[in-house]
């Protein structure tokens, strides 16, 4: 063990066996030739003919040279055949793997086709459902449009009637206001006339008081002026006539004041009635305005509800479009996978063609090798002869 390295062949268990075999062969000198890394199979030929001498081979150097060249050619052909066998086995393994992958791809292609058919059926069903939904939404929208138009028409008619009633009430209010203004003007005139009558009455009363004072003075002076009684009697007669006329004027003025008071009472009653009618008209106008506002608010609420329904339908249509877009994208992806599988199958077909070409080349090389072996056998038979 001290003469060999730890990884030497003689350190193994087979080293003793090899030594025993060599001793048994009684070989003086030998060449151990190991070609390649495959130690399980026969990889080379150990030629002992160079080291063996016979009587026939002493003078045949040229013959030995030819045999060595033939052996070298044989070794080259065997080595080439071995390499071709290894390439053929690797190609067989590759073809098997490609066939397995091809079967898997065919199965996946069939599954993908089934999925595409299912997706196409689902797409057709979804399109039919989408058309039905669109038709339903269109019918619903048409019905809602008809309802909205009818409601707008009724709203316009009711608004027109309310406008007419409002205009009539405003016209009556203007007439009542004009009548009230006329009555107020007449009342002002009557009040001014009453003030004038009161002033006239005051003047008449003052005049009457003055005349009564004069009468009292005259009566006091009557006893004193009996001498001039005749003259004063005439004057008294004249003054009495004047008093009668003035009393008649006063009575007429009193009648006129009574008539004025009666007319003022009637005017006040008419004014109260006009104010009451105006208040009733204003209350009715306020009531009509409130009804008009409530009706407009209800119509606005209904219109907002219709708008919300339209927005909901638009969102549903948008969701349907997005879903349809996703389905189209999935279908496009499936088409891309199918095209990719087709390219892979085309590559597999090309590999099969290359494999067939290699098989043909292998057959040609085998035929060449067989021809060379036949030639070697003929040469060996000739040499043995």
C-alpha positions as CSV (number, residue, x, y, z in Angstrom):
1,X,0.0,0.0,0.0
2,X,2.9,2.3,0.5
3,X,3.8,2.1,-3.2
4,X,0.4,3.2,-4.6
5,X,-1.9,6.2,-4.2
6,X,-5.1,5.9,-2.2
7,X,-7.2,6.1,-5.4
8,X,-5.0,3.7,-7.5
9,X,-6.6,0.6,-9.1
10,X,-4.2,-1.7,-7.2
11,X,-5.7,-0.5,-3.9
12,X,-9.1,-1.8,-4.7
13,X,-10.3,-5.4,-4.2
14,X,-10.2,-6.1,-7.9
15,X,-6.4,-5.4,-8.0
16,X,-5.5,-8.8,-6.5
17,X,-7.8,-10.5,-9.0
18,X,-6.2,-8.6,-11.9
19,X,-2.7,-9.5,-10.6
20,X,-3.7,-13.2,-10.3
21,X,-5.1,-13.2,-13.9
22,X,-2.0,-11.6,-15.3
23,X,0.2,-14.1,-13.5
24,X,-2.0,-16.9,-14.7
25,X,-1.6,-15.7,-18.3
26,X,2.2,-15.6,-17.9
27,X,2.3,-12.4,-19.8
28,X,5.6,-10.5,-19.8
29,X,4.2,-7.1,-21.0
30,X,0.7,-5.9,-21.7
31,X,-1.2,-2.6,-22.5
32,X,-4.4,-1.9,-20.5
33,X,-6.6,0.4,-22.7
34,X,-9.8,1.9,-21.2
35,X,-11.8,4.0,-23.7
36,X,-14.6,6.3,-22.5
37,X,-16.2,6.3,-19.1
38,X,-18.5,3.3,-19.6
39,X,-16.8,0.5,-17.6
40,X,-19.7,-1.9,-17.6
41,X,-19.5,-2.6,-21.4
42,X,-16.7,-3.6,-23.7
43,X,-15.2,-0.3,-24.8
44,X,-12.1,-1.4,-26.5
45,X,-9.9,-4.2,-27.7
46,X,-6.6,-5.1,-26.0
47,X,-4.4,-6.2,-28.8
48,X,-1.6,-8.7,-27.7
49,X,-0.6,-9.5,-31.2
50,X,2.1,-6.9,-31.1
51,X,3.8,-8.6,-28.2
52,X,3.3,-12.2,-29.4
53,X,5.8,-13.6,-31.8
54,X,5.3,-16.5,-34.1
55,X,7.3,-18.1,-36.9
56,X,4.9,-16.8,-39.6
57,X,5.1,-13.2,-38.4
58,X,8.9,-12.8,-38.3
59,X,9.3,-11.6,-41.9
60,X,5.9,-9.9,-42.4
61,X,6.3,-6.3,-41.3
62,X,4.3,-5.0,-44.2
63,X,1.5,-7.4,-43.4
64,X,1.6,-6.3,-39.7
65,X,1.3,-2.6,-40.8
66,X,-1.7,-3.4,-42.9
67,X,-3.3,-5.4,-40.1
68,X,-2.7,-2.5,-37.7
69,X,-4.3,0.0,-40.2
70,X,-7.3,-2.3,-40.6
71,X,-7.6,-2.7,-36.8
72,X,-7.5,1.1,-36.4
73,X,-10.2,1.5,-39.0
74,X,-12.3,-1.2,-37.3
75,X,-11.8,0.6,-33.9
76,X,-12.8,3.9,-35.5
77,X,-15.9,2.4,-37.1
78,X,-16.9,0.7,-33.8
79,X,-16.4,4.0,-31.9
80,X,-18.5,5.8,-34.5
81,X,-21.2,3.1,-34.3
82,X,-21.2,3.4,-30.5
83,X,-21.6,7.2,-30.7
84,X,-24.4,6.8,-33.3
85,X,-26.1,4.2,-31.0
86,X,-25.9,6.7,-28.1
87,X,-27.3,9.5,-30.2
88,X,-30.1,7.2,-31.5
89,X,-31.0,6.2,-27.9
90,X,-31.0,9.8,-26.8
91,X,-33.2,10.6,-29.8
92,X,-35.5,7.7,-28.9
93,X,-35.8,9.1,-25.4
94,X,-36.4,12.6,-26.8
95,X,-39.0,11.3,-29.2
96,X,-40.8,9.4,-26.4
97,X,-40.8,12.5,-24.2
98,X,-42.1,14.5,-27.2
99,X,-44.8,12.0,-27.9
100,X,-45.9,12.1,-24.3
101,X,-45.9,15.9,-24.3
102,X,-47.7,15.7,-27.7
103,X,-50.4,13.5,-26.2
104,X,-50.7,15.8,-23.2
105,X,-50.9,18.8,-25.5
106,X,-53.6,17.0,-27.6
107,X,-55.5,16.2,-24.4
108,X,-55.1,19.8,-23.3
109,X,-56.2,21.0,-26.8
110,X,-59.3,18.8,-26.6
111,X,-60.1,20.2,-23.1
112,X,-59.4,23.7,-24.4
113,X,-61.7,23.1,-27.4
114,X,-64.4,21.8,-25.1
115,X,-63.9,24.8,-22.9
116,X,-64.1,27.1,-25.9
117,X,-67.3,25.3,-27.0
118,X,-68.8,25.8,-23.5
119,X,-67.7,29.4,-23.4
120,X,-69.2,30.0,-26.9
121,X,-72.5,28.4,-25.7
122,X,-72.4,30.5,-22.6
123,X,-71.6,33.6,-24.7
124,X,-74.5,32.9,-27.0
125,X,-76.8,32.3,-24.0
126,X,-75.5,35.5,-22.4
127,X,-76.0,37.4,-25.6
128,X,-79.6,36.1,-25.8
129,X,-80.1,37.1,-22.2
130,X,-78.5,40.5,-22.9
131,X,-80.8,41.1,-25.9
132,X,-83.8,40.0,-23.7
133,X,-82.7,42.4,-21.0
134,X,-82.2,45.2,-23.5
135,X,-85.7,44.6,-25.0
136,X,-87.2,44.6,-21.5
137,X,-85.4,47.8,-20.5
138,X,-86.4,49.4,-23.8
139,X,-90.1,48.4,-23.2
140,X,-89.8,49.7,-19.7
141,X,-88.2,52.9,-20.8
142,X,-90.9,53.4,-23.4
143,X,-93.6,52.7,-20.8
144,X,-92.0,55.2,-18.4
145,X,-91.7,57.8,-21.2
146,X,-95.4,57.4,-22.0
147,X,-96.3,57.7,-18.3
148,X,-94.0,60.7,-17.9
149,X,-95.5,62.4,-21.0
150,X,-99.1,61.7,-19.8
151,X,-98.2,63.1,-16.4
152,X,-96.6,66.1,-18.0
153,X,-99.7,66.6,-20.1
154,X,-102.0,66.4,-17.1
155,X,-99.6,68.7,-15.2
156,X,-99.7,71.2,-18.1
157,X,-103.5,71.0,-18.2
158,X,-103.8,71.4,-14.4
159,X,-101.3,74.2,-14.4
160,X,-103.2,75.9,-17.2
161,X,-106.4,75.6,-15.2
162,X,-104.7,76.9,-12.1
163,X,-103.2,79.8,-14.1
164,X,-106.7,80.7,-15.4
165,X,-108.1,80.5,-11.9
166,X,-105.2,82.5,-10.5
167,X,-105.7,85.2,-13.3
168,X,-109.4,85.3,-12.6
169,X,-108.8,85.7,-8.9
170,X,-106.2,88.4,-9.6
171,X,-108.7,90.2,-11.9
172,X,-111.4,90.0,-9.2
173,X,-108.9,91.3,-6.7
174,X,-108.0,94.2,-8.9
175,X,-111.7,95.0,-9.4
176,X,-112.3,94.8,-5.7
177,X,-109.3,97.0,-5.0
178,X,-110.5,99.5,-7.6
179,X,-113.9,99.4,-6.1
180,X,-112.4,99.9,-2.6
181,X,-110.4,102.8,-3.9
182,X,-113.5,104.4,-5.5
183,X,-115.4,103.9,-2.2
184,X,-112.5,105.4,-0.2
185,X,-112.4,108.4,-2.6
186,X,-116.2,108.8,-2.2
187,X,-115.8,108.4,1.5
188,X,-113.1,111.1,1.5
189,X,-115.5,113.3,-0.4
190,X,-118.4,112.6,2.0
191,X,-116.1,113.2,5.0
192,X,-115.1,116.6,3.4
193,X,-118.7,117.4,2.8
194,X,-119.5,116.4,6.4
195,X,-116.8,118.7,7.7
196,X,-118.2,121.5,5.6
197,X,-121.7,120.8,6.9
198,X,-120.4,120.8,10.4
199,X,-118.7,124.1,9.8
200,X,-121.9,125.5,8.4
201,X,-123.8,124.1,11.4
202,X,-121.4,125.8,13.7
203,X,-121.7,129.0,11.8
204,X,-125.5,128.7,11.9
205,X,-125.4,127.9,15.6
206,X,-123.2,130.9,16.2
207,X,-125.5,133.0,14.2
208,X,-128.5,131.6,16.1
209,X,-126.8,132.3,19.4
210,X,-126.1,135.8,18.3
211,X,-129.6,136.3,17.2
212,X,-131.0,134.8,20.4
213,X,-128.8,137.3,22.2
214,X,-130.1,140.1,20.1
215,X,-133.7,138.8,20.7
216,X,-133.1,138.8,24.4
217,X,-131.7,142.3,24.2
218,X,-134.7,143.3,22.1
219,X,-137.1,141.7,24.6
220,X,-135.3,143.6,27.4
221,X,-135.5,146.7,25.4
222,X,-139.1,145.9,24.3
223,X,-140.6,147.6,27.4
224,X,-138.3,150.5,26.9
225,X,-139.0,151.0,23.2
226,X,-142.8,150.6,23.2
227,X,-142.9,153.8,21.3
228,X,-141.2,152.4,18.4
229,X,-143.1,149.0,18.6
230,X,-144.7,149.4,15.2
231,X,-141.4,149.9,13.5
232,X,-139.8,147.1,15.6
233,X,-142.8,144.9,14.9
234,X,-142.2,145.2,11.2
235,X,-138.6,144.5,11.8
236,X,-139.6,141.6,14.0
237,X,-141.9,140.2,11.3
238,X,-139.1,140.4,8.8
239,X,-136.7,138.8,11.3
240,X,-139.2,136.0,12.0
241,X,-139.6,135.3,8.3
242,X,-135.8,135.1,8.1
243,X,-135.8,132.8,11.1
244,X,-138.4,130.6,9.4
245,X,-136.3,130.4,6.3
246,X,-133.3,129.7,8.4
247,X,-135.1,127.0,10.3
248,X,-136.2,125.4,7.1
249,X,-132.6,125.6,5.9
250,X,-131.5,124.0,9.2
251,X,-134.1,121.2,8.9
252,X,-133.1,120.6,5.3
253,X,-129.5,120.5,6.4
254,X,-130.3,118.0,9.2
255,X,-132.1,115.8,6.7
256,X,-129.2,116.0,4.4
257,X,-126.8,115.1,7.3
258,X,-129.0,112.1,8.1
259,X,-128.9,111.0,4.5
260,X,-125.1,111.5,4.5
261,X,-124.8,109.4,7.7
262,X,-127.0,106.7,6.2
263,X,-124.9,106.6,3.0
264,X,-121.7,106.6,5.1
265,X,-123.1,103.6,7.0
266,X,-123.9,101.8,3.8
267,X,-120.4,102.7,2.4
268,X,-118.9,101.3,5.6
269,X,-120.9,98.1,5.3
270,X,-119.9,97.8,1.6
271,X,-116.3,98.4,2.6
272,X,-116.4,95.7,5.3
273,X,-118.0,93.3,2.7
274,X,-115.2,94.2,0.2
275,X,-112.5,93.6,2.8
276,X,-114.1,90.3,3.8
277,X,-114.3,89.3,0.1
278,X,-110.7,90.4,-0.4
279,X,-109.6,88.3,2.6
280,X,-111.5,85.3,1.3
281,X,-109.9,85.8,-2.1
282,X,-106.5,86.0,-0.6
283,X,-107.1,82.9,1.5
284,X,-108.3,81.0,-1.6
285,X,-105.3,82.3,-3.6
286,X,-103.0,81.1,-0.8
287,X,-104.7,77.7,-0.8
288,X,-104.4,77.4,-4.6
289,X,-100.7,78.4,-4.3
290,X,-100.2,75.7,-1.6
291,X,-101.9,73.1,-3.7
292,X,-99.9,74.1,-6.8
293,X,-96.6,73.9,-4.7
294,X,-97.6,70.4,-3.3
295,X,-98.5,69.1,-6.8
296,X,-95.2,70.5,-8.3
297,X,-93.2,68.9,-5.4
298,X,-95.0,65.5,-5.9
299,X,-94.3,65.7,-9.7
300,X,-90.6,66.6,-9.0
301,X,-90.3,63.6,-6.6
302,X,-91.8,61.3,-9.2
303,X,-89.5,62.7,-11.9
304,X,-86.5,62.2,-9.6
305,X,-87.6,58.6,-8.9
306,X,-87.8,58.0,-12.7
307,X,-84.3,59.5,-13.1
308,X,-83.0,57.2,-10.4
309,X,-84.6,54.2,-12.2
310,X,-83.0,55.3,-15.4
311,X,-79.6,55.6,-13.7
312,X,-80.0,52.1,-12.2
313,X,-80.8,50.7,-15.7
314,X,-77.7,52.5,-17.1
315,X,-75.5,51.0,-14.4
316,X,-76.9,47.5,-15.1
317,X,-76.2,48.0,-18.8
318,X,-72.7,49.1,-18.0
319,X,-72.1,46.0,-15.8
320,X,-73.4,43.8,-18.6
321,X,-71.0,45.5,-21.0
322,X,-68.1,45.0,-18.6
323,X,-69.0,41.3,-18.2
324,X,-69.2,40.9,-21.9
325,X,-65.8,42.6,-22.3
326,X,-64.3,40.1,-19.8
327,X,-65.8,37.2,-21.7
328,X,-64.4,38.5,-24.9
329,X,-61.0,38.9,-23.2
330,X,-61.1,35.3,-22.0
331,X,-62.1,34.1,-25.4
332,X,-59.2,36.0,-26.9
333,X,-56.8,34.4,-24.3
334,X,-58.2,30.9,-25.3
335,X,-57.6,31.7,-28.9
336,X,-54.0,32.7,-28.1
337,X,-53.4,29.5,-26.2
338,X,-54.9,27.5,-29.1
339,X,-52.5,29.3,-31.5
340,X,-49.6,28.6,-29.1
341,X,-50.6,24.9,-29.0
342,X,-50.7,24.9,-32.8
343,X,-47.2,26.3,-33.0
344,X,-46.0,23.7,-30.5
345,X,-47.6,20.9,-32.5
346,X,-45.9,22.3,-35.6
347,X,-42.6,22.2,-33.8
348,X,-43.3,18.6,-32.8
349,X,-44.0,17.7,-36.4
350,X,-40.8,19.4,-37.4
351,X,-38.9,17.4,-34.7
352,X,-40.5,14.2,-36.1
353,X,-39.3,15.1,-39.5
354,X,-35.8,15.6,-38.1
355,X,-36.0,12.3,-36.3
356,X,-37.0,10.5,-39.5
357,X,-34.1,12.2,-41.2
358,X,-31.7,11.0,-38.4
359,X,-33.2,7.5,-38.6
360,X,-32.5,7.4,-42.3
361,X,-29.0,8.7,-41.7
362,X,-28.5,6.0,-39.0
363,X,-29.7,3.4,-41.4
364,X,-27.2,4.6,-44.0
365,X,-24.4,4.6,-41.4
366,X,-25.4,1.1,-40.3
367,X,-25.3,-0.1,-43.9
368,X,-21.9,1.5,-44.3
369,X,-20.7,-0.2,-41.1
370,X,-22.1,-3.5,-42.2
371,X,-20.3,-3.2,-45.6
372,X,-17.1,-2.3,-43.8
373,X,-17.5,-5.3,-41.4
374,X,-18.2,-7.5,-44.4
375,X,-15.1,-6.2,-46.1
376,X,-13.1,-6.8,-42.9
377,X,-14.4,-10.3,-42.7
378,X,-13.4,-11.0,-46.3
379,X,-10.0,-9.5,-45.6
380,X,-9.6,-11.6,-42.5
381,X,-10.6,-14.7,-44.4
382,X,-8.2,-13.9,-47.1
383,X,-5.5,-13.2,-44.6
384,X,-6.2,-16.5,-42.8
385,X,-6.0,-18.3,-46.1
